[in-house]
Amino acid sequence: MDLDKQVRLAAFNWLTDQVEKHGDVLNRDKLAKGFQFKDTRIPLVSPQGIFKPKQLDLPLTITTSPKGPYKDSFDEDDFLLYKYRGTDPMHRDNVGLRKCMQEEIPLIYFHGVVPSKYLAVWPVYIIGDNPDALTFKVAADDQYEIEYEENELNEENKYRRAYITSTVKRRLHQRGFRERVMAAYQSQCAFCQLKHEELLDAAHIIGDKEEEGIPSVNNGLALCKIHHAAFDQHIIGISPDYQIKVKEDVLRENDGPMLKHGIQELQDQKLILPKSKKAWPKQEFLDVRYQEFKQI
């Protein structure tokens, strides 16, 4: 196996290990440090979006920064449209990605969900090149379907990759929502101040399946898993003036310490709000949800 393939497989294996340990949103510092390969260290990101480590001849990763100069998007088939570096189609980075497309070489895609945090997706393939729009078309594929041999992108592969890439698109929205909510609430439950992020969820005030259920911080709350479940089941509600309310019948129950201290004692407590007022829950959203809570 040649050096290029060895490095790519080592990178994929390292990412698999990191995601198992830390989840699929990884810190930039960790990615910039990279991994040890034989007697050298291979970084995975750089200030440039298209990154080729010095050990390789072709790019290894492509990155979208949450506040970068390039605006990437998805096309009508849910494939990622990744912007060229600059406006010259013959820039060496663009030429490198074009060669990856021609040779069906797998890459890694890092999508910036919030500053310094990236969702890792691999393998991805360059499947189209549009010099007029200065964009490459990118498809994600299954981690167990890594292809190195040059071959035609047949219909079966195309539909599989379209489906996988559409699931990646949903993950981008979900992880972005979670990371923004966690940052706003400083990774603590808005009801009980629990600070263990692994036990926290980003909860929607108006569900994401509803028309108004937008993935914005103003429609989100950082809640521990117990309080998220209680909020979803309308055991706990929040009034538009940010007061926590508990269902009357639950207040009358006599059970163990979790019910008493974890639920009942929240009655009439104030919601713990983000420091920035811009991130506070939208009162109109709370009112819609609170009316549902009172009717159940």
N, C-alpha and C positions, 0 to 999 in steps of 0.2 A: 504494500500500500504506500502511495507516495506521501510526501510530507503534508501537502495541502489537505488530503483526506484525513490523515492522522490528526492534524490540528483541529479540523472541524468536528470530528467525532469526539475528540477530547473536550472541546468547548461544549458540545451538546450534553455530554455526560456530566460535566461540571455544573451546567445550568440545571440539569435534572436534580442533582444533589442539593443545590441551593434552593430550588423551589420546594423540594420536599421539606427542607428545614425551615424556610422563611416565608413560603408563599410565593406567588408568581409576580409580586411587585417587589423589586429589588432596589437597594440604594445605589446611587451612582458611584459612590466611593468604592463599593465592593466590585462593581463592574469595571471601573477604571484600573483597579488593582489587578483584576483578572485572575488567572489560574497558572499553576506551575505545569509546564510541559517539558519533560526531561530536564535539561539543565538551564532552561530559560523561562521567563514569565511572559504570558500572553495577555495583554490588556484587551478589553472588549469594547471600549468606547473611547472617544477622543472629542475635542471640540467640534470636529467635522462630523456631519451626519453619516456620511459614507466612510467607513473605517476599514483600512487594510493594515494589519500589524506588519511590522518589518520582516517577519519570518515568511510571509506569504506574498504571492504575486497578484492575487485578486482579493477584493473586499471580503471581509468576514461578517460584518454587521452593518445594518442601517438603523438609524436612530431618528426619532421625531422628538424634538424638545417641546415641552408644554408652552414655552414662550419663545420659540425659535423663529427665524425669519421666514421659514417655509410653511405653507399651509397645505398639509396633506389631507386627502379626503377619500371617500369611497365612491365607486361608480355605481351605476344602476344594478349591476350584478353582484355588488358587495365586495368587489376586489379593491384593494388599497391602491390609490394613486399616489406614488411617491415622487416628490419633486427632484429634479436634477440638482446637482450642485452647480449654482450659478446659471448662466444662460448659454454657455458654450457646450453644445452636445459632444464635443470632442475633448472636453476636460478629462484628465486621466481617471478621475473617480467615476465619471459617467461611462467612459469607455470600459472601465473595470466591471461595472454592473451589467453593461451590454454583453460582455464576454461571459459573465455568469449566466445570463439568459441563454446565450447560444449553446453553452455547455451543460445547461441544467444543473448548475452547482447550487447547493442549498446554502442559505444564509440565515442569520439571526436578526430578528426585528425587535428593537426596544422602543416602546411607545411611552413618552413622558406623560404620566397622568397628573402629577403635580411636580413642582420643582424638586429635582434630585431624586425622584422615584420613578421607576420605569417598569412597565409590564413587559415581560419577556415572552416572545413568541418564536418558536422554531420547529421545524425548518420552514423557511419561506423561500419562494422561488420568484424570480423575475420572469413574467410570462408575456410582457408586452412592452413596447418602447414607442413613445409618441414624441418625436423631436419638436413638432409644431407646438405642442402644449408643454414641452419640457418636463415630461413625466414618464415614469416607468409604472407598469401595472404589476402588482405584487399579489401573490396568492400564498396562503398558509397551507400546510399539509400536515398529515398525521406524523407524529414523531417516529412511528414504526414503518413509515413509507419513504424513507430517505433514498433518493435516487441519485446515482452518480453517472450512470451511462447516458450518453446523449440519445434522446428519443423524442418522438413527436408527442405533443400534449394531446392525447386522444380524448374523446368525449367523456369516457368514464372518469379519467383523471380530472378533466375540467370541472365536471359536476361535483366530484368529491371535494376538490379544492374550493369551489365556490361555497359549498355548504360549510366547510371548516372555517373559511375566512369570515363567513357571516357570523359564526359563533364567536370568533375572535372580536368582531365588531361589537357584539353584545358585551363581551368581557371588558372591552375598553371602557364602555359607558359605565358598567357596574363598578369596576375598580376605580375609575376616575371619581365617581360619586362617593365611594367609600373613603378614598384618601382625602378628598376635599372636606367631607364632613368630619373626619377624625382630626384633621388639622384645625378646623374651626373650633371644635370642642376640646382641643388639647388632649385628645385620646382619653376622655373620661366620660362615664355615663351621665347623661343630663338629669337623671333622677337621683342616683345614689353616689355619684363621684367615683365609682370603681374605675381604676386606672390600668387594669390589665388588658392591653389592646387585643390580645388573643381571645378575650371573652366579650368583646364589644362588637356590635353590628352598626351599620349605617341604616337606620330605619327611615322609610318614607312616611311622611305625614299623609299625603294622598298617594295611594298605591300606584306603582309604576305602570300598571295596566290601565289605569284611568287616563282620560284625556288630559287632565291637569297634572298628572303625576310626573312632572318633569324632574330630571336628575340634577337639581340645583341644591345648593346648601340650604336655601330658604325653605325647601321642602324636605329637609332631612333633620334627623336627630341622632346623636350618638347614644346608643342604649346598650346596656349589658343584655345578655341573651335572655335572662329571666324577664326583665322589664320590657324588652322588645316583644316577647311572646305575649305578655300581659297587655301591652298596648295594642297589638294586632288583634287580640281577642276581645277588645273593648272592656277589659277588666279595669284598666286605667285609662283615663282621658286627660286631655289638657285643654283648659279654657282659652279663649282668645287673649286673655290678659295674663297668660303664662302660669296659671295655677294648676297644680296636679289634683285630679279628682279620682276617687276610687268608687266603684259601683256600690250602691247602698247595700245590696244583699251580701257582698263580699266583706263590707265593713262589719256586718253583724255576725260573721262566721267566727267560730272559735276553733283554732287549729294550732299548729306548732309555731315556733319562733320565726320561721321564714315568712309565713303569712303576716304575723304581727309586725315584725320589724322591717321586712322587705317590701310589703305591700300596704298594709293598713296605715302605717305611720307616715306614708307619703301624702295622705289626705290633707289638702289645703297648703302643701308645701309649694314653694316657688320653683319653677323649672330653672335649672342651672344653664345660663345662657352664654353664648360665645362672647369674648371680649369685644369683638367688632360688632357693632349694631347692624352692619350690612349683612352679617351672617345669621342674624336672629331669624327664627321661624316666621314665615309670613302669616300675619294674623288671619287673613282670609282663608288660608289653608287650614289653620287650626280650627277655625269656626266650622268649616265644612265637616271636619273629622269629629269635632265635639258634638255636633248635632246628631251624628250617627251614634256616638257613644251614649247620648241621653235617651235615644230611642230603643236601645237594646237592653 
